[in-house]
Amino acid sequence: MRSILTLLIISVGIACLVGILTAIDTILYNLSSNFNRIGANAFNIYPGVGDVRGNRGGRQQKRADEISFRQAMEFKERYTYPGSDVSINMFASRNATLKYKDEKTNPTIRVVGIDETYLDVSAYEIAEGRNFTRTEIESGNKKVIIADGIVKLLFDKDAAKAVGKIISIGSNKYKVIGACKSKGSSMNSSGENRVFIPLLNSKIIYGGANTNYSIVGAVSNSLEMDDAVSAAIGTMRNVRRLKASEENDFNIRKSDGILETLKDMTTELRLITIVIAFLTLLGASIGLMNIMLVSVTERTKEIGIRKALGATRFNVLFQFLVEAIIICLMGGLVGILLGMGMGLAVSMSVDGQFVMPWQWMFLGIMVCIFVGVVSGLYPALKASRLDPIESLRYE
């Protein structure tokens, strides 16, 4: 009974260790998958803010020149990082009104001029219809792709019904050639209430001398993000005709910043979890040591008989040490199963995929062996040093 109670204490400590760490990994894995689905492997290039000399010799901040259409297209042509895609887009309008027959939206719809790679780079998926062709982009045809929010507003949530219809964007009429899938709760409402028109068409209708063109790059492997961004900086400096002594007049924002911040925060959480679990196991190890000392006292005569029959000090030490390790391992196995159950429960609660915690299972087993050795070493040494004659006389 004493051994079972100690085993349960150890299992609670291991369950906390494995369970919380597994839950953290499961949440991070599903967050990473969701972020990749909404374009977390992408980066944006936009005008920066530079210092200029004021009238009185002071320094003032001024927004750098906008990225022109020529610069954006030149960057797209020059940027050749392996496994990457580049897209050019511009916000044509942020308060457009859409109309289809008698249905009409509020003047809150965003119109975005895009090229043929924008949907892939921004992780939009076509539900019905198709993407723009390169010819449609370059010729500026009046065709449009609508996001899921527009499908809900104008076409009764039926994407198939929208394809082929003519809608009005302001005073211009466009033919719907595609409808996008919803990005779910990961995308805010402004991301769903937008329409996409060919880039050249948006330049002609909505563009001006100071229009800024956004550049979006994406890499197939998010681990290569830093290298891809470094290559983009070099290419953009050449496009902007910057001298070696001049600082960048543009900024690059990586979409994986939030995920990296979460990873940094969970690193500290992991360390706290490990410390708490070790404190729990410290109490369990003290209890196990006490049990082993009691066991040595109760089995003193047995130890004397073994030594009288030829058992060495090492035989006795090994016996008690193995007993302590086995108790810890049994508790560890129970704790690992409980911890996996905790992780599975978390993954089910967030509708995510369960991640098998192989590394934490291994850590739990190693911790159990360590606790068993530490807890059982002193009682085992005490048992091995007993005098066989005195042990046989013990009552």
GIURVEN-V538195 format. One record per residue. N is the residue number from 1. RES is the residue in one small letter. SS is DSSP state (H for helix, E for strand, - for the rest). BURIAL is I if it has 16 or more other ideal C-beta (glycine too) atoms within 10 Angstrom, else O. D_FIRST is the distance of its C-alpha to the first C-alpha in Angstrom with 2 decimals. Layout:
<<N RES SS BURIAL D_FIRST> <N RES SS BURIAL D_FIRST>>
This chain:
<<1 m - O 0.00> <2 r H O 3.79> <3 s H I 5.38> <4 i H O 5.06> <5 l H O 6.22> <6 t H I 8.63> <7 l H I 9.65> <8 l H O 10.60> <9 i H I 12.56> <10 i H I 14.32> <11 s H I 15.12> <12 v H I 16.73> <13 g H I 18.85> <14 i H I 19.98> <15 a H I 20.68> <16 c H I 22.90> <17 l H I 24.60> <18 v H I 25.33> <19 g H I 25.93> <20 i H I 28.44> <21 l H I 30.23> <22 t H I 30.53> <23 a H I 31.88> <24 i H I 34.40> <25 d H I 35.57> <26 t H I 35.92> <27 i H I 37.99> <28 l H O 40.13> <29 y H O 40.76> <30 n H I 41.95> <31 l H I 43.99> <32 s H I 45.61> <33 s H O 46.48> <34 n H I 47.98> <35 f H I 49.92> <36 n H I 51.34> <37 r H O 52.41> <38 i - I 54.37> <39 g - I 55.91> <40 a - I 53.53> <41 n - I 55.06> <42 a E I 58.42> <43 f E I 60.41> <44 n E O 63.37> <45 i E I 66.47> <46 y E O 68.39> <47 p E I 71.02> <48 g - O 69.81> <49 v E O 71.04> <50 g E I 73.23> <51 d E O 74.93> <52 v E O 78.69> <53 r E O 81.08> <54 g - O 82.19> <55 n - O 85.67> <56 r - O 84.98> <57 g - O 83.27> <58 g - O 79.76> <59 r E O 77.15> <60 q E O 76.45> <61 q E O 74.10> <62 k E O 75.63> <63 r E O 74.19> <64 a - I 75.25> <65 d - O 77.52> <66 e - I 76.10> <67 i - I 75.20> <68 s - I 78.28> <69 f H I 78.55> <70 r H O 80.16> <71 q H I 77.41> <72 a H I 74.65> <73 m H I 76.32> <74 e H I 77.04> <75 f H I 73.39> <76 k H I 72.34> <77 e H O 74.86> <78 r H O 73.99> <79 y - I 70.18> <80 t - O 69.03> <81 y - I 65.43> <82 p - O 63.86> <83 g - O 61.77> <84 s E I 62.85> <85 d E I 64.85> <86 v E I 67.04> <87 s E I 68.16> <88 i E I 70.80> <89 n E I 70.79> <90 m E I 72.45> <91 f E I 71.78> <92 a E I 74.97> <93 s E I 74.29> <94 r E O 71.51> <95 n E O 73.12> <96 a E I 74.68> <97 t - O 75.25> <98 l E I 74.75> <99 k E O 76.58> <100 y E I 76.50> <101 k - O 78.95> <102 d - O 78.25> <103 e E O 74.82> <104 k E O 74.72> <105 t - I 72.03> <106 n - O 71.88> <107 p - O 73.38> <108 t - O 69.97> <109 i E I 69.82> <110 r E I 69.60> <111 v E I 71.92> <112 v E I 70.95> <113 g E I 73.27> <114 i E I 71.37> <115 d - I 72.04> <116 e - I 70.79> <117 t - I 67.55> <118 y H I 66.38> <119 l H I 64.18> <120 d H O 62.26> <121 v H I 61.86> <122 s - I 60.74> <123 a - I 58.36> <124 y - I 60.30> <125 e - O 60.17> <126 i E I 63.04> <127 a E I 62.14> <128 e E I 65.67> <129 g E I 68.84> <130 r - O 69.09> <131 n - I 69.31> <132 f - I 72.61> <133 t - O 74.57> <134 r H O 76.07> <135 t H O 79.53> <136 e H I 78.58> <137 i H I 77.24> <138 e H O 80.38> <139 s H O 82.84> <140 g - I 81.32> <141 n - I 81.25> <142 k - O 80.37> <143 k E I 77.14> <144 v E I 73.80> <145 i E I 70.07> <146 i E I 68.14> <147 a - I 64.54> <148 d H I 62.25> <149 g H I 63.08> <150 i H I 66.76> <151 v H I 65.95> <152 k H O 64.23> <153 l H I 67.13> <154 l H I 70.08> <155 f - I 68.98> <156 d - O 66.43> <157 k - O 63.49> <158 d - O 65.23> <159 a H I 65.58> <160 a H O 67.62> <161 k H O 70.09> <162 a H I 70.70> <163 v - I 71.81> <164 g - O 75.60> <165 k - O 76.32> <166 i E O 78.58> <167 i E I 77.23> <168 s E O 78.98> <169 i E I 77.65> <170 g - I 79.99> <171 s - O 83.47> <172 n E O 82.50> <173 k E O 81.50> <174 y E I 78.87> <175 k E O 77.72> <176 v E I 73.97> <177 i E I 72.92> <178 g E I 69.15> <179 a E I 66.25> <180 c E I 62.97> <181 k - O 59.44> <182 s - I 57.42> <183 k - I 55.21> <184 g H O 52.79> <185 s H O 51.14> <186 s H O 51.37> <187 m - I 55.14> <188 n - O 56.79> <189 s H O 59.59> <190 s H O 62.34> <191 g H I 61.13> <192 e H I 61.55> <193 n - I 64.86> <194 r E I 67.05> <195 v E I 69.54> <196 f E I 70.52> <197 i E I 74.14> <198 p E I 75.74> <199 l H I 75.92> <200 l H I 79.70> <201 n H I 80.26> <202 s H I 78.27> <203 k H I 80.23> <204 i H O 83.53> <205 i H I 82.72> <206 y H I 80.38> <207 g - I 80.85> <208 g - O 82.84> <209 a - O 83.83> <210 n - O 80.67> <211 t - I 78.18> <212 n - O 74.96> <213 y - I 73.47> <214 s E I 69.73> <215 i E I 68.41> <216 v E I 65.00> <217 g E I 63.56> <218 a E I 60.52> <219 v E I 58.77> <220 s - O 56.95> <221 n - O 54.15> <222 s H I 52.81> <223 l H O 51.84> <224 e H I 55.60> <225 m H I 56.31> <226 d H O 57.15> <227 d H O 59.55> <228 a H I 61.18> <229 v H I 61.71> <230 s H O 63.24> <231 a H I 65.65> <232 a H I 66.49> <233 i H O 67.35> <234 g H O 69.77> <235 t H I 71.39> <236 m H I 71.76> <237 r H I 73.35> <238 n H O 75.97> <239 v H I 76.54> <240 r - I 77.02> <241 r - O 79.34> <242 l - O 77.47> <243 k - O 78.58> <244 a - O 76.23> <245 s - O 76.57> <246 e - O 75.80> <247 e - O 72.37> <248 n - O 70.95> <249 d - I 72.48> <250 f E I 69.78> <251 n E O 66.05> <252 i E I 63.37> <253 r E O 60.32> <254 k E I 57.39> <255 s - I 55.53> <256 d - I 52.15> <257 g H O 52.14> <258 i H O 49.71> <259 l H I 47.23> <260 e H O 47.50> <261 t H O 46.91> <262 l H I 43.77> <263 k H O 42.54> <264 d H O 43.21> <265 m H O 41.34> <266 t H I 38.28> <267 t H O 38.25> <268 e H O 37.60> <269 l H O 34.99> <270 r H I 33.19> <271 l H O 33.23> <272 i H O 31.85> <273 t H I 29.03> <274 i H I 28.14> <275 v H O 28.25> <276 i H O 25.98> <277 a H I 23.43> <278 f H O 23.62> <279 l H O 23.12> <280 t H I 19.90> <281 l H I 18.79> <282 l H O 20.02> <283 g H O 17.59> <284 a H I 14.72> <285 s H I 16.26> <286 i H O 16.46> <287 g H I 12.77> <288 l H I 12.23> <289 m H I 15.03> <290 n H O 13.65> <291 i H I 10.45> <292 m H I 13.01> <293 l H O 15.32> <294 v H O 13.02> <295 s H I 12.41> <296 v H I 16.22> <297 t H O 16.88> <298 e H O 14.84> <299 r - I 16.45> <300 t H I 19.89> <301 k H O 21.60> <302 e H O 20.35> <303 i H I 21.83> <304 g H I 25.00> <305 i H O 25.39> <306 r H I 25.08> <307 k H I 27.64> <308 a H O 29.88> <309 l - O 29.95> <310 g - O 31.12> <311 a - I 28.19> <312 t - O 29.42> <313 r H O 27.90> <314 f H O 27.58> <315 n H O 25.65> <316 v H I 22.99> <317 l H I 22.98> <318 f H O 22.78> <319 q H I 19.81> <320 f H I 17.55> <321 l H I 19.11> <322 v H O 18.53> <323 e H I 14.80> <324 a H I 14.67> <325 i H I 17.04> <326 i H O 15.29> <327 i H I 12.05> <328 c H I 14.69> <329 l H I 16.73> <330 m H I 14.18> <331 g H I 13.56> <332 g H I 17.35> <333 l H I 18.20> <334 v H I 16.35> <335 g H I 18.10> <336 i H I 21.39> <337 l H O 21.36> <338 l H I 20.76> <339 g H I 23.46> <340 m H I 25.85> <341 g H O 25.42> <342 m H I 26.41> <343 g H I 29.39> <344 l H I 30.43> <345 a H O 30.38> <346 v H I 32.60> <347 s H I 34.99> <348 m H O 35.35> <349 s H O 36.03> <350 v - O 38.86> <351 d - O 40.14> <352 g - I 39.73> <353 q - O 38.65> <354 f - I 35.07> <355 v - I 34.96> <356 m - O 32.47> <357 p - I 30.78> <358 w H O 31.03> <359 q H O 31.51> <360 w H I 28.57> <361 m H I 26.29> <362 f H O 27.56> <363 l H I 27.10> <364 g H I 23.45> <365 i H I 22.82> <366 m H O 24.86> <367 v H I 23.02> <368 c H I 19.62> <369 i H O 21.24> <370 f H O 22.80> <371 v H I 19.67> <372 g H I 17.95> <373 v H O 21.09> <374 v H I 21.49> <375 s H I 17.98> <376 g H I 17.85> <377 l H I 21.53> <378 y H O 21.73> <379 p H I 18.89> <380 a H I 20.41> <381 l H O 23.83> <382 k H I 22.86> <383 a H I 21.53> <384 s H I 24.69> <385 r - O 26.98> <386 l - I 25.90> <387 d - O 28.85> <388 p H I 28.42> <389 i H O 30.48> <390 e H O 28.61> <391 s H I 25.29> <392 l H O 26.53> <393 r H O 27.61> <394 y - O 24.26> <395 e - O 22.82>>
